[in-house]
Amino acid sequence: MNEGRRSFISTMIETPITDILQALGDPARLEIVRGLLDDEPRTCGTFGYLGLSPSTLSHHFKVLRGAGLIETESVGPRRLNRLRRRELDEAFPGLLDAVLAGR
């Protein structure tokens, strides 16, 4: 196995808009998305301020990944998450801005 190789876990945005809206409809997942807006990849552990257990955070990241909203990159033991903003904006222009403004 090549130690320098990075593996990617991702789902392309091919899901219906209703699935994307459902993923964004949970307050915790919406806060995770807000936390990923700066385009800096982050681990699940950096979202501890949400006060959720690691297993609950993992579940929320799984839902966001399944809806195609985030991409997770495995680098050694770390899993770095990135919001797929560009892809989301191309598939559904203005959707994320509208959802985030809706507080």
Contacts in CASP RR format, 6 or more apart in sequence:
PFRMAT RR
TARGET T0000
AUTHOR 0000-0000-0000
METHOD contacts of the structure
MODEL  1
MNEGRRSFISTMIETPITDILQALGDPARLEIVRGLLDDEPRTCGTFGYL
GLSPSTLSHHFKVLRGAGLIETESVGPRRLNRLRRRELDEAFPGLLDAVL
AGR
6 73 0 8 1.000
6 74 0 8 1.000
6 75 0 8 1.000
7 73 0 8 1.000
7 74 0 8 1.000
8 71 0 8 1.000
8 72 0 8 1.000
8 73 0 8 1.000
8 74 0 8 1.000
9 65 0 8 1.000
9 71 0 8 1.000
9 72 0 8 1.000
9 73 0 8 1.000
9 74 0 8 1.000
9 79 0 8 1.000
10 65 0 8 1.000
10 68 0 8 1.000
10 71 0 8 1.000
10 72 0 8 1.000
10 84 0 8 1.000
11 65 0 8 1.000
11 66 0 8 1.000
11 67 0 8 1.000
11 68 0 8 1.000
12 68 0 8 1.000
12 87 0 8 1.000
13 20 0 8 1.000
13 68 0 8 1.000
13 69 0 8 1.000
13 84 0 8 1.000
13 87 0 8 1.000
13 88 0 8 1.000
13 91 0 8 1.000
13 92 0 8 1.000
15 66 0 8 1.000
15 67 0 8 1.000
15 68 0 8 1.000
17 92 0 8 1.000
17 95 0 8 1.000
19 67 0 8 1.000
20 67 0 8 1.000
20 68 0 8 1.000
20 69 0 8 1.000
20 88 0 8 1.000
20 92 0 8 1.000
20 95 0 8 1.000
21 99 0 8 1.000
22 67 0 8 1.000
23 29 0 8 1.000
23 63 0 8 1.000
23 64 0 8 1.000
23 66 0 8 1.000
23 67 0 8 1.000
23 69 0 8 1.000
24 30 0 8 1.000
24 33 0 8 1.000
24 67 0 8 1.000
24 69 0 8 1.000
24 96 0 8 1.000
24 99 0 8 1.000
25 99 0 8 1.000
26 60 0 8 1.000
26 63 0 8 1.000
28 50 0 8 1.000
28 52 0 8 1.000
28 56 0 8 1.000
28 60 0 8 1.000
29 60 0 8 1.000
29 63 0 8 1.000
29 64 0 8 1.000
30 99 0 8 1.000
30 100 0 8 1.000
31 47 0 8 1.000
31 50 0 8 1.000
32 47 0 8 1.000
32 50 0 8 1.000
32 60 0 8 1.000
32 61 0 8 1.000
32 64 0 8 1.000
32 70 0 8 1.000
33 64 0 8 1.000
33 69 0 8 1.000
33 70 0 8 1.000
33 83 0 8 1.000
33 96 0 8 1.000
33 100 0 8 1.000
34 100 0 8 1.000
35 42 0 8 1.000
35 47 0 8 1.000
36 42 0 8 1.000
36 70 0 8 1.000
36 81 0 8 1.000
36 82 0 8 1.000
36 83 0 8 1.000
37 83 0 8 1.000
37 85 0 8 1.000
39 82 0 8 1.000
39 83 0 8 1.000
39 85 0 8 1.000
41 73 0 8 1.000
41 80 0 8 1.000
41 81 0 8 1.000
41 82 0 8 1.000
42 80 0 8 1.000
42 81 0 8 1.000
43 78 0 8 1.000
43 79 0 8 1.000
43 80 0 8 1.000
43 81 0 8 1.000
44 54 0 8 1.000
44 57 0 8 1.000
44 58 0 8 1.000
44 61 0 8 1.000
44 79 0 8 1.000
44 81 0 8 1.000
45 54 0 8 1.000
45 57 0 8 1.000
47 57 0 8 1.000
48 57 0 8 1.000
50 57 0 8 1.000
52 60 0 8 1.000
61 70 0 8 1.000
61 72 0 8 1.000
61 81 0 8 1.000
64 70 0 8 1.000
65 71 0 8 1.000
65 72 0 8 1.000
65 81 0 8 1.000
68 84 0 8 1.000
68 87 0 8 1.000
68 88 0 8 1.000
69 83 0 8 1.000
69 84 0 8 1.000
69 88 0 8 1.000
70 81 0 8 1.000
70 82 0 8 1.000
70 83 0 8 1.000
70 84 0 8 1.000
71 81 0 8 1.000
71 82 0 8 1.000
71 84 0 8 1.000
72 79 0 8 1.000
72 80 0 8 1.000
72 81 0 8 1.000
72 82 0 8 1.000
73 79 0 8 1.000
73 80 0 8 1.000
73 81 0 8 1.000
73 82 0 8 1.000
74 80 0 8 1.000
85 96 0 8 1.000
88 95 0 8 1.000
88 96 0 8 1.000
89 95 0 8 1.000
89 96 0 8 1.000
END
